[in-house]
Amino acid sequence: MVNKIVIPTDFSEASLKSLDLAKQAADAFDAELHLITAVQAPIVFQPTMAASYPSVDELRREAMERLDAYEKEHLASLGRMVHKAVLDGRSSDEICRYAEDVDATMIVMATHGHSGLAHIVIGSTTENVVRHAKCPVLSVRA
């Protein structure tokens, strides 16, 4: 029984494709939706006087504003409550932790489909979630 669906987003076009499937699953199973995103403090190796970096609080506030707008634009028509959270840390780790904390029955997320050098350099958040999540993960290729 699917009763809690976690939908990670990076606000990309690819994430919208996974959102459509998550909405269909939520309707079919009358499931709760959990819309999440992760922020991570910038890593600065050589700070300069001229550079100004946002604080984690600023990143969290901006991310929550984006989640609110994203929900309003893409999920308001569902007519159900959407739980939202901004997580601090590496995306794949935080997605898995959040899903376990809320006892999610499914994660629905996009994959950008990087391959070759881009995959090696950037890594794959979706791949890490698939490997480490304790619930099923529906991966939607953009």
Rosetta constraint file for C-alpha pairs under 8 A:
AtomPair CA 1 CA 29 HARMONIC 7.61 0.50
AtomPair CA 1 CA 105 HARMONIC 7.59 0.50
AtomPair CA 2 CA 29 HARMONIC 6.10 0.50
AtomPair CA 2 CA 31 HARMONIC 6.42 0.50
AtomPair CA 2 CA 105 HARMONIC 5.38 0.50
AtomPair CA 2 CA 106 HARMONIC 6.80 0.50
AtomPair CA 3 CA 26 HARMONIC 7.91 0.50
AtomPair CA 3 CA 29 HARMONIC 6.62 0.50
AtomPair CA 3 CA 30 HARMONIC 6.86 0.50
AtomPair CA 3 CA 31 HARMONIC 4.18 0.50
AtomPair CA 3 CA 32 HARMONIC 5.97 0.50
AtomPair CA 3 CA 104 HARMONIC 7.44 0.50
AtomPair CA 3 CA 105 HARMONIC 6.24 0.50
AtomPair CA 4 CA 31 HARMONIC 5.29 0.50
AtomPair CA 4 CA 32 HARMONIC 4.69 0.50
AtomPair CA 4 CA 33 HARMONIC 6.04 0.50
AtomPair CA 4 CA 34 HARMONIC 7.33 0.50
AtomPair CA 4 CA 102 HARMONIC 7.98 0.50
AtomPair CA 4 CA 103 HARMONIC 7.43 0.50
AtomPair CA 4 CA 104 HARMONIC 4.80 0.50
AtomPair CA 4 CA 105 HARMONIC 5.37 0.50
AtomPair CA 4 CA 106 HARMONIC 6.59 0.50
AtomPair CA 5 CA 22 HARMONIC 7.20 0.50
AtomPair CA 5 CA 26 HARMONIC 7.27 0.50
AtomPair CA 5 CA 31 HARMONIC 6.64 0.50
AtomPair CA 5 CA 32 HARMONIC 6.10 0.50
AtomPair CA 5 CA 33 HARMONIC 5.05 0.50
AtomPair CA 5 CA 34 HARMONIC 6.05 0.50
AtomPair CA 5 CA 104 HARMONIC 5.92 0.50
AtomPair CA 5 CA 105 HARMONIC 6.22 0.50
AtomPair CA 5 CA 106 HARMONIC 4.97 0.50
AtomPair CA 5 CA 107 HARMONIC 5.63 0.50
AtomPair CA 5 CA 108 HARMONIC 7.03 0.50
AtomPair CA 6 CA 33 HARMONIC 6.08 0.50
AtomPair CA 6 CA 34 HARMONIC 4.62 0.50
AtomPair CA 6 CA 35 HARMONIC 6.14 0.50
AtomPair CA 6 CA 36 HARMONIC 7.27 0.50
AtomPair CA 6 CA 99 HARMONIC 6.50 0.50
AtomPair CA 6 CA 104 HARMONIC 6.57 0.50
AtomPair CA 6 CA 106 HARMONIC 6.35 0.50
AtomPair CA 6 CA 107 HARMONIC 4.69 0.50
AtomPair CA 6 CA 108 HARMONIC 6.34 0.50
AtomPair CA 7 CA 18 HARMONIC 7.96 0.50
AtomPair CA 7 CA 19 HARMONIC 7.08 0.50
AtomPair CA 7 CA 22 HARMONIC 7.14 0.50
AtomPair CA 7 CA 33 HARMONIC 7.18 0.50
AtomPair CA 7 CA 34 HARMONIC 5.87 0.50
AtomPair CA 7 CA 35 HARMONIC 4.86 0.50
AtomPair CA 7 CA 36 HARMONIC 6.14 0.50
AtomPair CA 7 CA 107 HARMONIC 6.03 0.50
AtomPair CA 7 CA 108 HARMONIC 5.34 0.50
AtomPair CA 7 CA 109 HARMONIC 6.03 0.50
AtomPair CA 8 CA 15 HARMONIC 7.93 0.50
AtomPair CA 8 CA 35 HARMONIC 5.96 0.50
AtomPair CA 8 CA 36 HARMONIC 4.78 0.50
AtomPair CA 8 CA 37 HARMONIC 5.56 0.50
AtomPair CA 8 CA 95 HARMONIC 6.96 0.50
AtomPair CA 8 CA 107 HARMONIC 7.78 0.50
AtomPair CA 8 CA 108 HARMONIC 7.31 0.50
AtomPair CA 8 CA 109 HARMONIC 5.96 0.50
AtomPair CA 9 CA 15 HARMONIC 5.67 0.50
AtomPair CA 9 CA 35 HARMONIC 7.24 0.50
AtomPair CA 9 CA 36 HARMONIC 6.20 0.50
AtomPair CA 9 CA 37 HARMONIC 5.36 0.50
AtomPair CA 9 CA 109 HARMONIC 7.35 0.50
AtomPair CA 10 CA 15 HARMONIC 6.72 0.50
AtomPair CA 10 CA 37 HARMONIC 6.28 0.50
AtomPair CA 10 CA 38 HARMONIC 7.94 0.50
AtomPair CA 11 CA 15 HARMONIC 6.25 0.50
AtomPair CA 11 CA 16 HARMONIC 7.72 0.50
AtomPair CA 11 CA 70 HARMONIC 7.77 0.50
AtomPair CA 12 CA 16 HARMONIC 6.98 0.50
AtomPair CA 13 CA 17 HARMONIC 7.15 0.50
AtomPair CA 13 CA 142 HARMONIC 7.89 0.50
AtomPair CA 14 CA 18 HARMONIC 7.10 0.50
AtomPair CA 14 CA 110 HARMONIC 5.80 0.50
AtomPair CA 14 CA 111 HARMONIC 7.10 0.50
AtomPair CA 14 CA 112 HARMONIC 6.54 0.50
AtomPair CA 14 CA 141 HARMONIC 7.56 0.50
AtomPair CA 14 CA 142 HARMONIC 4.77 0.50
AtomPair CA 15 CA 19 HARMONIC 6.22 0.50
AtomPair CA 15 CA 109 HARMONIC 6.66 0.50
AtomPair CA 15 CA 110 HARMONIC 5.17 0.50
AtomPair CA 15 CA 111 HARMONIC 7.99 0.50
AtomPair CA 15 CA 142 HARMONIC 7.74 0.50
AtomPair CA 16 CA 20 HARMONIC 6.49 0.50
AtomPair CA 17 CA 21 HARMONIC 7.06 0.50
AtomPair CA 17 CA 110 HARMONIC 6.96 0.50
AtomPair CA 17 CA 140 HARMONIC 6.95 0.50
AtomPair CA 17 CA 142 HARMONIC 6.60 0.50
AtomPair CA 18 CA 22 HARMONIC 6.23 0.50
AtomPair CA 18 CA 108 HARMONIC 6.16 0.50
AtomPair CA 18 CA 109 HARMONIC 5.31 0.50
AtomPair CA 18 CA 110 HARMONIC 5.30 0.50
AtomPair CA 18 CA 139 HARMONIC 7.59 0.50
AtomPair CA 18 CA 140 HARMONIC 5.52 0.50
AtomPair CA 19 CA 23 HARMONIC 6.13 0.50
AtomPair CA 19 CA 108 HARMONIC 7.53 0.50
AtomPair CA 19 CA 109 HARMONIC 7.57 0.50
AtomPair CA 20 CA 24 HARMONIC 6.39 0.50
AtomPair CA 21 CA 25 HARMONIC 6.20 0.50
AtomPair CA 21 CA 108 HARMONIC 7.60 0.50
AtomPair CA 22 CA 26 HARMONIC 6.07 0.50
AtomPair CA 22 CA 108 HARMONIC 6.02 0.50
AtomPair CA 23 CA 27 HARMONIC 6.19 0.50
AtomPair CA 23 CA 75 HARMONIC 7.86 0.50
AtomPair CA 23 CA 78 HARMONIC 7.67 0.50
AtomPair CA 24 CA 28 HARMONIC 6.11 0.50
AtomPair CA 25 CA 29 HARMONIC 5.99 0.50
AtomPair CA 25 CA 30 HARMONIC 7.85 0.50
AtomPair CA 25 CA 31 HARMONIC 7.46 0.50
AtomPair CA 26 CA 30 HARMONIC 5.18 0.50
AtomPair CA 26 CA 31 HARMONIC 4.57 0.50
AtomPair CA 26 CA 32 HARMONIC 6.74 0.50
AtomPair CA 26 CA 33 HARMONIC 6.99 0.50
AtomPair CA 27 CA 31 HARMONIC 6.96 0.50
AtomPair CA 32 CA 81 HARMONIC 7.48 0.50
AtomPair CA 32 CA 82 HARMONIC 6.98 0.50
AtomPair CA 32 CA 83 HARMONIC 7.88 0.50
AtomPair CA 33 CA 81 HARMONIC 7.46 0.50
AtomPair CA 33 CA 82 HARMONIC 5.18 0.50
AtomPair CA 33 CA 83 HARMONIC 6.21 0.50
AtomPair CA 34 CA 82 HARMONIC 5.85 0.50
AtomPair CA 34 CA 83 HARMONIC 4.63 0.50
AtomPair CA 34 CA 84 HARMONIC 5.73 0.50
AtomPair CA 34 CA 85 HARMONIC 7.66 0.50
AtomPair CA 35 CA 67 HARMONIC 7.52 0.50
AtomPair CA 35 CA 82 HARMONIC 6.78 0.50
AtomPair CA 35 CA 83 HARMONIC 6.09 0.50
AtomPair CA 35 CA 84 HARMONIC 4.84 0.50
AtomPair CA 35 CA 85 HARMONIC 6.63 0.50
AtomPair CA 36 CA 67 HARMONIC 7.62 0.50
AtomPair CA 36 CA 84 HARMONIC 5.63 0.50
AtomPair CA 36 CA 85 HARMONIC 4.89 0.50
AtomPair CA 36 CA 86 HARMONIC 5.83 0.50
AtomPair CA 36 CA 87 HARMONIC 7.27 0.50
AtomPair CA 36 CA 95 HARMONIC 7.86 0.50
AtomPair CA 37 CA 63 HARMONIC 7.30 0.50
AtomPair CA 37 CA 67 HARMONIC 7.77 0.50
AtomPair CA 37 CA 85 HARMONIC 6.71 0.50
AtomPair CA 37 CA 86 HARMONIC 5.18 0.50
AtomPair CA 37 CA 87 HARMONIC 6.14 0.50
AtomPair CA 37 CA 91 HARMONIC 7.63 0.50
AtomPair CA 38 CA 86 HARMONIC 5.53 0.50
AtomPair CA 38 CA 87 HARMONIC 4.42 0.50
AtomPair CA 38 CA 88 HARMONIC 5.62 0.50
AtomPair CA 38 CA 89 HARMONIC 6.44 0.50
AtomPair CA 38 CA 90 HARMONIC 7.17 0.50
AtomPair CA 38 CA 91 HARMONIC 5.40 0.50
AtomPair CA 38 CA 94 HARMONIC 7.08 0.50
AtomPair CA 38 CA 95 HARMONIC 7.95 0.50
AtomPair CA 39 CA 56 HARMONIC 7.61 0.50
AtomPair CA 39 CA 59 HARMONIC 6.54 0.50
AtomPair CA 39 CA 60 HARMONIC 6.66 0.50
AtomPair CA 39 CA 63 HARMONIC 7.53 0.50
AtomPair CA 39 CA 86 HARMONIC 7.08 0.50
AtomPair CA 39 CA 87 HARMONIC 6.17 0.50
AtomPair CA 39 CA 88 HARMONIC 5.18 0.50
AtomPair CA 39 CA 89 HARMONIC 6.07 0.50
AtomPair CA 39 CA 90 HARMONIC 7.63 0.50
AtomPair CA 39 CA 91 HARMONIC 7.51 0.50
AtomPair CA 40 CA 56 HARMONIC 7.11 0.50
AtomPair CA 40 CA 59 HARMONIC 8.00 0.50
AtomPair CA 40 CA 88 HARMONIC 5.71 0.50
AtomPair CA 40 CA 89 HARMONIC 4.93 0.50
AtomPair CA 40 CA 90 HARMONIC 6.58 0.50
AtomPair CA 41 CA 55 HARMONIC 7.01 0.50
AtomPair CA 41 CA 56 HARMONIC 5.56 0.50
AtomPair CA 41 CA 59 HARMONIC 7.90 0.50
AtomPair CA 41 CA 89 HARMONIC 7.81 0.50
AtomPair CA 42 CA 53 HARMONIC 7.41 0.50
AtomPair CA 47 CA 51 HARMONIC 7.05 0.50
AtomPair CA 54 CA 58 HARMONIC 5.90 0.50
AtomPair CA 54 CA 59 HARMONIC 6.50 0.50
AtomPair CA 55 CA 59 HARMONIC 6.31 0.50
AtomPair CA 56 CA 60 HARMONIC 6.03 0.50
AtomPair CA 57 CA 61 HARMONIC 6.11 0.50
AtomPair CA 58 CA 62 HARMONIC 6.15 0.50
AtomPair CA 59 CA 63 HARMONIC 6.03 0.50
AtomPair CA 60 CA 64 HARMONIC 6.13 0.50
AtomPair CA 60 CA 86 HARMONIC 6.29 0.50
AtomPair CA 60 CA 87 HARMONIC 7.98 0.50
AtomPair CA 61 CA 65 HARMONIC 6.29 0.50
AtomPair CA 62 CA 66 HARMONIC 6.26 0.50
AtomPair CA 63 CA 67 HARMONIC 6.14 0.50
AtomPair CA 63 CA 86 HARMONIC 6.65 0.50
AtomPair CA 64 CA 68 HARMONIC 6.12 0.50
AtomPair CA 64 CA 84 HARMONIC 7.99 0.50
AtomPair CA 64 CA 85 HARMONIC 7.40 0.50
AtomPair CA 64 CA 86 HARMONIC 6.32 0.50
AtomPair CA 65 CA 69 HARMONIC 6.29 0.50
AtomPair CA 66 CA 70 HARMONIC 5.94 0.50
AtomPair CA 67 CA 71 HARMONIC 5.99 0.50
AtomPair CA 67 CA 84 HARMONIC 7.11 0.50
AtomPair CA 68 CA 72 HARMONIC 6.16 0.50
AtomPair CA 69 CA 73 HARMONIC 6.06 0.50
AtomPair CA 70 CA 74 HARMONIC 5.89 0.50
AtomPair CA 70 CA 75 HARMONIC 7.56 0.50
AtomPair CA 71 CA 75 HARMONIC 4.87 0.50
AtomPair CA 71 CA 76 HARMONIC 6.27 0.50
AtomPair CA 71 CA 82 HARMONIC 7.70 0.50
AtomPair CA 72 CA 76 HARMONIC 5.08 0.50
AtomPair CA 75 CA 79 HARMONIC 7.84 0.50
AtomPair CA 75 CA 82 HARMONIC 7.99 0.50
AtomPair CA 76 CA 80 HARMONIC 7.65 0.50
AtomPair CA 87 CA 91 HARMONIC 7.98 0.50
AtomPair CA 87 CA 94 HARMONIC 6.38 0.50
AtomPair CA 88 CA 94 HARMONIC 7.19 0.50
AtomPair CA 89 CA 93 HARMONIC 7.42 0.50
AtomPair CA 89 CA 94 HARMONIC 6.28 0.50
AtomPair CA 90 CA 94 HARMONIC 6.11 0.50
AtomPair CA 91 CA 95 HARMONIC 6.00 0.50
AtomPair CA 91 CA 125 HARMONIC 6.65 0.50
AtomPair CA 92 CA 96 HARMONIC 6.31 0.50
AtomPair CA 92 CA 125 HARMONIC 5.10 0.50
AtomPair CA 92 CA 126 HARMONIC 7.05 0.50
AtomPair CA 92 CA 128 HARMONIC 5.91 0.50
AtomPair CA 92 CA 129 HARMONIC 5.34 0.50
AtomPair CA 93 CA 97 HARMONIC 6.16 0.50
AtomPair CA 93 CA 129 HARMONIC 7.41 0.50
AtomPair CA 94 CA 98 HARMONIC 5.94 0.50
AtomPair CA 95 CA 99 HARMONIC 6.10 0.50
AtomPair CA 95 CA 129 HARMONIC 7.14 0.50
AtomPair CA 96 CA 100 HARMONIC 6.22 0.50
AtomPair CA 96 CA 129 HARMONIC 6.23 0.50
AtomPair CA 96 CA 132 HARMONIC 6.80 0.50
AtomPair CA 96 CA 133 HARMONIC 5.04 0.50
AtomPair CA 96 CA 134 HARMONIC 7.43 0.50
AtomPair CA 97 CA 101 HARMONIC 6.09 0.50
AtomPair CA 98 CA 102 HARMONIC 6.26 0.50
AtomPair CA 99 CA 103 HARMONIC 5.94 0.50
AtomPair CA 99 CA 104 HARMONIC 4.97 0.50
AtomPair CA 99 CA 107 HARMONIC 7.42 0.50
AtomPair CA 99 CA 133 HARMONIC 7.65 0.50
AtomPair CA 99 CA 135 HARMONIC 7.80 0.50
AtomPair CA 100 CA 104 HARMONIC 6.24 0.50
AtomPair CA 100 CA 133 HARMONIC 7.77 0.50
AtomPair CA 100 CA 134 HARMONIC 6.83 0.50
AtomPair CA 100 CA 135 HARMONIC 7.92 0.50
AtomPair CA 104 CA 135 HARMONIC 6.86 0.50
AtomPair CA 105 CA 135 HARMONIC 5.67 0.50
AtomPair CA 105 CA 136 HARMONIC 6.88 0.50
AtomPair CA 106 CA 135 HARMONIC 5.67 0.50
AtomPair CA 106 CA 136 HARMONIC 5.11 0.50
AtomPair CA 106 CA 137 HARMONIC 5.78 0.50
AtomPair CA 106 CA 138 HARMONIC 7.34 0.50
AtomPair CA 107 CA 135 HARMONIC 7.23 0.50
AtomPair CA 107 CA 136 HARMONIC 6.42 0.50
AtomPair CA 107 CA 137 HARMONIC 4.68 0.50
AtomPair CA 107 CA 138 HARMONIC 6.12 0.50
AtomPair CA 108 CA 137 HARMONIC 5.84 0.50
AtomPair CA 108 CA 138 HARMONIC 4.72 0.50
AtomPair CA 108 CA 139 HARMONIC 6.13 0.50
AtomPair CA 108 CA 140 HARMONIC 7.50 0.50
AtomPair CA 109 CA 126 HARMONIC 7.11 0.50
AtomPair CA 109 CA 137 HARMONIC 7.48 0.50
AtomPair CA 109 CA 138 HARMONIC 6.37 0.50
AtomPair CA 109 CA 139 HARMONIC 5.27 0.50
AtomPair CA 109 CA 140 HARMONIC 6.07 0.50
AtomPair CA 110 CA 126 HARMONIC 7.10 0.50
AtomPair CA 110 CA 139 HARMONIC 5.59 0.50
AtomPair CA 110 CA 140 HARMONIC 4.59 0.50
AtomPair CA 110 CA 141 HARMONIC 5.78 0.50
AtomPair CA 110 CA 142 HARMONIC 6.38 0.50
AtomPair CA 111 CA 124 HARMONIC 7.76 0.50
AtomPair CA 111 CA 125 HARMONIC 7.89 0.50
AtomPair CA 111 CA 126 HARMONIC 5.82 0.50
AtomPair CA 111 CA 139 HARMONIC 6.40 0.50
AtomPair CA 111 CA 140 HARMONIC 5.95 0.50
AtomPair CA 111 CA 141 HARMONIC 5.02 0.50
AtomPair CA 111 CA 142 HARMONIC 6.13 0.50
AtomPair CA 112 CA 141 HARMONIC 6.43 0.50
AtomPair CA 112 CA 142 HARMONIC 5.67 0.50
AtomPair CA 113 CA 141 HARMONIC 6.49 0.50
AtomPair CA 113 CA 142 HARMONIC 7.01 0.50
AtomPair CA 114 CA 118 HARMONIC 5.83 0.50
AtomPair CA 114 CA 119 HARMONIC 5.05 0.50
AtomPair CA 114 CA 124 HARMONIC 7.83 0.50
AtomPair CA 115 CA 119 HARMONIC 4.71 0.50
AtomPair CA 115 CA 120 HARMONIC 7.67 0.50
AtomPair CA 116 CA 120 HARMONIC 6.50 0.50
AtomPair CA 117 CA 121 HARMONIC 6.04 0.50
AtomPair CA 118 CA 122 HARMONIC 5.66 0.50
AtomPair CA 118 CA 123 HARMONIC 7.47 0.50
AtomPair CA 119 CA 123 HARMONIC 4.88 0.50
AtomPair CA 119 CA 124 HARMONIC 6.52 0.50
AtomPair CA 124 CA 128 HARMONIC 6.34 0.50
AtomPair CA 125 CA 129 HARMONIC 6.22 0.50
AtomPair CA 126 CA 130 HARMONIC 6.08 0.50
AtomPair CA 126 CA 139 HARMONIC 7.11 0.50
AtomPair CA 127 CA 131 HARMONIC 6.23 0.50
AtomPair CA 128 CA 132 HARMONIC 6.12 0.50
AtomPair CA 129 CA 133 HARMONIC 5.38 0.50
AtomPair CA 129 CA 137 HARMONIC 7.59 0.50
AtomPair CA 130 CA 136 HARMONIC 7.73 0.50
AtomPair CA 130 CA 137 HARMONIC 5.87 0.50
AtomPair CA 133 CA 137 HARMONIC 7.43 0.50
